[in-house]
Amino acid sequence: MLCRRNEGKTVIKSGAALLGAAFLLLSGSPLEAQELPGGIVRLIETQCEDGGGDPEALAEYFMELTRRPLDLSTADREALEAFPLLTPFMVVSLLEYRREFGPLASAGELALVDGFDAAAVEEILPFVTFGAGTGAGGLPEEGRMPLRFSGRLTLRTRYLLEREGEEADGLPVPLYARYRMELGEHFSAGATLESDRGEKGFPDFYSVHVSAADLPLSRDGRWRLVSAVVGDYSLRFGQGLVLWNSFSLSGLSSPSAAVRREAGVRPYTSSDENRYFHGAGATVAFPEGVEASVFYSNNGQDARVEGDYFVTKPEDGIHDTDALREARNALREEVLGGNVSWRCSWLKAGVTAAAYRYDRLDGRRTSYYNEHLRYDGWWGNASLDWLLSLRGLRVFGEAALDFGGAFAGITGAACPLSSSLEASLLYRYYSPRYIATHAGAYCRSNVNNEHGVSAALRWSPCRDVTVAASLEYTHFPWARFGVREPSSSLKGAVECGWTVSGTHALFLKVSGTYDDGRGTRLLRLRLGYSFGGETGFAASTRLEGSSAGGGSFGGLVYQEGGYTSPSGRWRVSLRATLFCAEDWDARIYCYERDAPGTFSVPAYYGKGAGLYAVVTYRPVRWLNIFLKCSATKYFDDPAGDDLGVRLQLTLPF
């Protein structure tokens, strides 16, 4: 029996023998995985259910936000609009409040601002600060050192019940190391080193970068280096039709999440071995709101090569066999391009272009679903994007062409209809022949062969209740994987969150998907309850059911309790889970607590029960101890039983 577990970048088969040891060096105060807000946890679960996104990069992004929180008292409109958890109405309301009453002083005052209900304040609180007295990481400005070198050293080990025939050929443990150093406010350097279990040597994968950000190039500040990276980096431009190799927030329940928030050139810190560029990139700001970005990349990719052709492209980043080790970085990709944008108080417009090629010809097997998506030699894309912002209204879009003349377009609007009601509408058309290997626009599968419309609504009938609904229709005009003819799908969801009091909260979600091409139907129902107060005790309960059609059903229930000591040195959590899913189609993804700096989203199916306990202890300032013990019992397949222990020691300095 297999139980797919999304855990960091590695997908583990249930019952695999795994003894993990990792080294992690982080600067600042990283966000612990078990402290992610509920909305972000649900977003990660949704991405795992849909099989897309980059949850690790998403977790890294929010860890960075805790290290450099947004100052709600002084941030300008552009910074507030770029913050992913603020809706357009929240931005306008906050700016108007500050103009009338001055800077905010506390979270309690924020809760008085129109549009900031209790759930919204709780969700954004870990990522914001109030007042200029604190800087990044919460350090006093007057106490800031020009050279700031701080971090964490983490030793992590994990053991799972060993199965016969699963001995590792290479390393018996996975290894992970991450380093980051900062010089003042403008310069940083970092490195990520990683090896999976079974790979030979350390590191099997490494990523390094040196970067600069927000650096004035003239005395008046009108010329500015927005960002520059040498080494490994990610790109986010427009709405993603040409260049977007990072995470997406489109799974959030807020309709404003339909608008992609571009970030230009940014350092790459994830351990995903397929979603980054290697070379150099920079963004420079000119007078009159003009910004220009240029980049060049020459990066290795895994591929099985035969002569002048590559015939397969493995993308899991695991090299635990001789064939996979031989395929490691056997293919080179060269990419270059740029972006120019102009922004005023109400309009942003940009042009993006990219060209790319492989150093070998495409020799992969041609099939009914990919015969129109091949190219050799140089290929590329160009696009025009726009974002109109008038008070709370945002109208956005991007139109693109590839070198073959195939078209792709996306447009939409997000609008607050009142202080308690927000809506969005998104339309997209991606030609079946559109080829953009580094695109990351909103889509159901790939940025081609889609014609669809999505609508979302979020309503707060009172300050303690939030209702969100979404509906999406997608037509696939060409054959796709597993479907040899045109087809369509329908997907919808309704969720409701109710903060009953300061200590009690309820959550309900109903979602469904119908795909006529594959003949699949999936319906999910989730009920959740959480309790937390100043006493240090916390509890949560979840009941979830799924129906995959054809008489296939699944169900899950868990009860979790926790306690945090008044001093904060002790934190204990215990969860018991029962699950029953008849097959893989009825599986249920469920986020669970894990070691700080990691995430774990098991996909439960089969019949069984799970139990885990987590203990975090900080005996002294310079030492954190994390221990997790877990056990899973499969009633219908005892051979799949799991027993695991994870120990982590973290030494901040």
Long-range contacts (C-beta under 8 A, 24 or more apart in sequence): 1-606, 1-634, 1-636, 1-637, 1-639, 1-640, 3-602, 3-603, 3-604, 3-605, 3-606, 3-632, 3-640, 4-587, 4-602, 4-603, 5-600, 5-601, 5-602, 5-603, 6-48, 6-55, 6-589, 6-599, 6-600, 6-601, 6-602, 6-603, 7-594, 7-598, 7-599, 7-600, 7-601, 8-56, 8-176, 8-271, 8-598, 8-599, 9-56, 9-270, 9-271, 9-272, 9-273, 9-317, 10-174, 10-196, 10-318, 11-316, 12-160, 14-632, 14-640, 14-642, 15-160, 15-161, 15-163, 15-166, 15-639, 15-640, 15-641, 15-642, 16-160, 16-163, 16-166, 17-160, 17-161, 17-162, 17-163, 17-166, 17-167, 17-168, 18-158, 18-159, 18-160, 18-173, 18-174, 18-197, 18-644, 19-157, 19-158, 19-159, 19-160, 19-172, 19-173, 19-197, 20-156, 20-157, 20-158, 20-173, 20-174, 20-197, 20-646, 21-155, 21-156, 21-157, 21-158, 21-173, 21-174, 21-175, 22-154, 22-155, 22-156, 22-174, 22-175, 22-176, 22-177, 23-153, 23-154, 23-155, 23-156, 23-175, 23-176, 23-177, 23-178, 24-152, 24-153, 24-154, 24-156, 24-176, 24-177, 24-178, 24-597, 24-650, 25-151, 25-152, 25-153, 25-154, 25-177, 25-178, 25-179, 25-180, 26-63, 26-151, 26-152, 26-154, 26-178, 26-180, 26-597, 27-67, 27-148, 27-149, 27-150, 27-151, 27-152, 27-180, 27-181, 27-182, 28-66, 28-67, 28-68, 28-136, 28-137, 28-150, 29-66, 29-67, 29-137, 29-138, 30-63, 30-66, 30-67, 30-152, 30-596, 30-597, 31-59, 31-62, 31-63, 31-65, 31-66, 31-126, 32-596, 32-597, 33-59, 33-593, 33-594, 33-595, 33-596, 33-597, 33-598, 33-599, 33-600, 34-573, 34-593, 34-594, 34-596, 34-614, 35-126, 36-62, 36-599, 37-122, 37-123, 37-124, 37-126, 38-123, 38-497, 38-507, 38-530, 39-85, 39-123, 39-252, 39-253, 40-123, 41-591, 42-251, 42-253, 42-509, 43-249, 43-251, 43-252, 44-591, 44-599, 44-601, 45-589, 45-590, 45-591, 45-601, 46-251, 47-251, 48-589, 48-601, 48-603, 49-589, 50-251, 52-248, 53-247, 53-248, 53-251, 54-246, 54-247, 54-270, 54-272, 54-275, 55-247, 55-599, 55-601, 56-270, 56-271, 56-272, 56-599, 57-234, 57-246, 57-247, 57-269, 57-270, 57-272, 57-275, 58-247, 58-249, 59-599, 60-269, 60-270, 61-247, 62-126, 62-127, 63-597, 65-126, 65-127, 66-126, 66-127, 67-136, 67-137, 68-136, 68-137, 69-126, 69-127, 69-128, 69-129, 69-136, 69-138, 70-127, 70-128, 70-129, 71-128, 71-129, 71-130, 71-131, 71-132, 71-134, 72-104, 72-110, 72-128, 72-129, 72-130, 73-98, 73-103, 73-104, 73-105, 73-130, 73-131, 73-132, 74-103, 74-132, 77-345, 78-343, 81-261, 81-389, 82-261, 82-263, 83-124, 83-127, 84-249, 84-252, 84-257, 84-261, 85-120, 85-123, 85-124, 85-127, 85-252, 85-254, 86-124, 86-256, 87-115, 87-254, 87-255, 87-256, 87-392, 87-414, 87-416, 87-422, 87-458, 88-256, 88-389, 88-391, 88-392, 88-393, 88-394, 88-414, 88-415, 88-416, 88-422, 89-115, 89-392, 89-416, 89-419, 89-422, 90-115, 90-116, 90-120, 91-392, 92-391, 92-392, 92-416, 93-419, 103-130, 103-131, 104-130, 104-131, 105-130, 105-131, 106-130, 114-419, 115-416, 115-419, 117-460, 117-463, 117-464, 117-466, 117-499, 118-463, 118-464, 118-499, 119-464, 119-466, 119-497, 119-499, 119-505, 120-466, 122-499, 136-185, 146-183, 146-184, 147-183, 147-184, 148-182, 148-183, 148-184, 149-181, 149-182, 150-652, 150-653, 151-179, 151-180, 151-181, 151-652, 151-653, 152-650, 152-651, 152-652, 152-653, 153-650, 153-651, 153-653, 154-596, 154-597, 154-648, 154-649, 154-650, 154-651, 155-648, 155-649, 155-650, 156-595, 156-646, 156-647, 156-648, 157-646, 157-647, 157-648, 158-644, 158-645, 158-646, 158-647, 159-644, 159-645, 159-646, 160-642, 160-643, 160-644, 161-641, 161-642, 161-643, 161-644, 168-197, 168-198, 168-320, 169-198, 169-200, 169-320, 169-321, 170-197, 170-198, 170-199, 170-200, 170-201, 170-320, 171-195, 171-196, 171-197, 171-198, 171-199, 171-200, 171-201, 171-202, 172-197, 173-197, 175-202, 175-203, 176-271, 177-203, 178-269, 180-269, 185-214, 186-212, 186-213, 186-214, 186-215, 187-211, 187-212, 188-212, 188-213, 188-267, 190-267, 190-269, 192-269, 192-270, 192-271, 194-271, 196-317, 196-318, 196-319, 196-320, 197-320, 198-318, 198-320, 198-321, 199-318, 199-319, 199-320, 199-325, 200-319, 200-325, 204-319, 204-328, 205-271, 205-273, 205-317, 207-231, 207-232, 207-268, 207-269, 207-271, 207-276, 208-232, 209-233, 209-267, 209-268, 211-267, 217-284, 222-286, 222-287, 223-284, 223-285, 223-286, 223-287, 224-284, 224-285, 225-282, 225-283, 225-284, 225-285, 226-264, 226-283, 226-284, 226-285, 226-291, 227-264, 227-265, 227-266, 227-282, 227-283, 228-265, 228-280, 228-281, 228-282, 228-283, 229-265, 229-266, 229-267, 229-280, 229-281, 229-282, 230-279, 230-280, 231-267, 231-268, 231-278, 231-280, 232-267, 232-268, 232-276, 232-277, 232-278, 233-265, 233-266, 233-267, 233-268, 233-276, 233-277, 233-279, 233-280, 233-281, 233-295, 234-265, 234-266, 234-267, 234-268, 234-275, 234-276, 234-277, 235-264, 235-265, 235-266, 235-277, 235-281, 235-295, 235-438, 236-260, 236-261, 236-262, 236-263, 236-264, 236-266, 236-440, 237-262, 237-264, 237-293, 237-339, 237-350, 237-352, 237-385, 238-262, 238-339, 238-350, 238-352, 238-383, 238-385, 238-398, 239-385, 239-396, 239-397, 239-398, 239-410, 239-441, 239-442, 240-398, 240-439, 240-440, 240-441, 240-442, 240-447, 241-381, 241-383, 241-385, 241-398, 241-399, 241-400, 241-408, 241-409, 241-410, 241-436, 241-439, 241-441, 241-447, 242-337, 242-352, 242-353, 242-354, 242-381, 242-382, 242-383, 242-400, 242-436, 242-438, 242-439, 243-337, 243-339, 243-352, 243-354, 243-438, 243-439, 243-440, 244-438, 244-439, 244-440, 244-441, 245-275, 245-276, 245-277, 245-438, 245-440, 246-275, 246-440, 248-440, 248-442, 250-442, 253-456, 253-458, 253-466, 253-468, 253-470, 253-495, 254-422, 254-456, 254-458, 254-468, 255-414, 255-422, 255-423, 255-424, 255-456, 255-457, 255-458, 255-468, 256-394, 256-414, 256-422, 256-424, 258-412, 258-414, 258-424, 258-426, 258-442, 258-454, 258-456, 259-387, 259-394, 259-396, 259-412, 259-414, 259-424, 260-396, 260-441, 260-442, 262-350, 264-291, 264-293, 264-339, 265-293, 265-295, 271-317, 272-317, 273-302, 273-317, 274-301, 274-302, 274-315, 274-317, 277-335, 279-335, 283-339, 288-342, 289-342, 289-343, 289-344, 290-340, 290-341, 290-342, 291-339, 291-340, 291-341, 291-342, 291-343, 292-338, 292-339, 292-340, 292-341, 293-338, 293-339, 293-340, 294-337, 294-338, 295-335, 295-336, 295-337, 295-338, 296-335, 296-336, 297-333, 297-334, 297-335, 297-336, 298-332, 298-333, 298-334, 298-335, 299-332, 299-333, 299-335, 300-328, 300-329, 300-330, 300-331, 300-332, 300-333, 301-329, 301-330, 301-331, 301-332, 301-333, 302-327, 302-328, 302-329, 302-330, 302-331, 303-327, 303-330, 303-331, 303-360, 304-330, 305-330, 305-331, 305-360, 306-363, 308-360, 308-361, 309-360, 309-361, 309-362, 309-363, 310-358, 310-360, 310-361, 310-362, 310-363, 310-364, 311-363, 311-364, 311-365, 312-364, 313-364, 331-358, 331-359, 331-360, 332-358, 332-359, 333-357, 333-358, 333-359, 334-359, 335-438, 337-380, 346-388, 346-389, 346-390, 347-386, 347-387, 347-388, 347-389, 348-386, 348-387, 348-389, 349-384, 349-385, 349-386, 349-387, 350-384, 350-385, 350-386, 351-382, 351-383, 351-384, 351-385, 352-381, 352-382, 352-383, 352-385, 353-380, 353-381, 353-382, 353-383, 354-380, 354-381, 354-382, 354-438, 355-379, 355-380, 356-380, 356-437, 356-438, 368-479, 368-484, 369-478, 369-479, 369-480, 369-481, 369-482, 369-483, 369-484, 372-432, 372-433, 372-478, 373-433, 373-435, 373-448, 375-403, 375-404, 375-435, 378-403, 379-403, 379-435, 379-437, 381-435, 381-436, 381-439, 392-416, 398-441, 400-434, 400-436, 402-434, 402-435, 402-436, 404-433, 404-435, 406-431, 406-432, 406-433, 406-434, 406-435, 406-448, 407-431, 407-434, 408-434, 408-436, 408-439, 408-441, 408-447, 408-448, 410-441, 410-442, 412-454, 420-459, 420-460, 420-461, 421-457, 421-458, 421-459, 421-460, 422-457, 422-458, 422-459, 423-455, 423-456, 423-457, 423-458, 424-454, 424-455, 424-456, 424-457, 425-453, 425-454, 425-455, 426-453, 426-454, 426-455, 427-452, 427-453, 427-454, 428-452, 428-453, 432-477, 432-478, 444-472, 444-474, 444-489, 444-491, 445-480, 445-481, 449-476, 449-477, 449-478, 449-480, 450-474, 450-475, 450-476, 451-475, 451-476, 451-477, 464-498, 464-499, 464-500, 465-496, 465-497, 465-498, 465-499, 466-496, 466-497, 466-498, 467-494, 467-495, 467-496, 468-493, 468-494, 468-495, 468-496, 469-493, 469-494, 469-495, 476-517, 480-517, 482-517, 482-518, 483-517, 483-518, 485-517, 486-517, 487-515, 487-516, 487-517, 487-518, 488-515, 488-516, 488-517, 489-513, 489-514, 489-515, 489-516, 489-517, 490-514, 502-533, 503-531, 503-532, 503-533, 504-529, 504-530, 504-531, 505-529, 505-530, 505-531, 520-548, 520-549, 520-585, 521-547, 521-548, 521-549, 522-546, 522-547, 522-548, 522-549, 522-585, 522-586, 523-547, 524-588, 536-563, 536-564, 536-565, 536-566, 537-561, 537-562, 537-563, 538-562, 538-563, 538-564, 542-590, 544-588, 544-590, 546-581, 546-586, 546-587, 546-588, 547-586, 548-583, 548-585, 548-586, 549-585, 551-582, 552-582, 552-583, 552-585, 552-586, 553-581, 553-582, 553-586, 554-579, 554-580, 554-581, 554-582, 554-586, 554-587, 554-588, 554-604, 554-605, 555-579, 555-580, 555-581, 555-588, 556-580, 556-581, 556-588, 556-590, 556-604, 558-590, 558-610, 568-618, 569-617, 569-618, 569-619, 570-615, 570-616, 570-617, 571-614, 571-615, 571-616, 571-617, 572-613, 572-614, 572-615, 572-616, 573-613, 573-614, 573-615, 574-611, 574-612, 574-613, 574-614, 575-610, 575-611, 575-612, 575-613, 576-609, 576-610, 576-611, 577-604, 577-609, 577-610, 577-611, 578-608, 578-609, 578-610, 579-604, 579-605, 579-606, 579-607, 579-608, 579-609, 579-610, 580-606, 580-607, 580-608, 581-605, 581-606, 581-607, 593-628, 594-628, 594-646, 595-626, 595-628, 595-646, 595-648, 596-624, 596-626, 596-648, 596-650, 606-634, 606-636, 606-637, 606-640, 607-634, 607-635, 607-636, 608-632, 608-633, 608-634, 608-635, 608-636, 608-640, 609-633, 609-635, 621-652, 622-651, 622-652, 622-653, 623-649, 623-650, 623-651, 624-648, 624-649, 624-650, 624-651, 624-652, 625-649, 625-650, 626-650
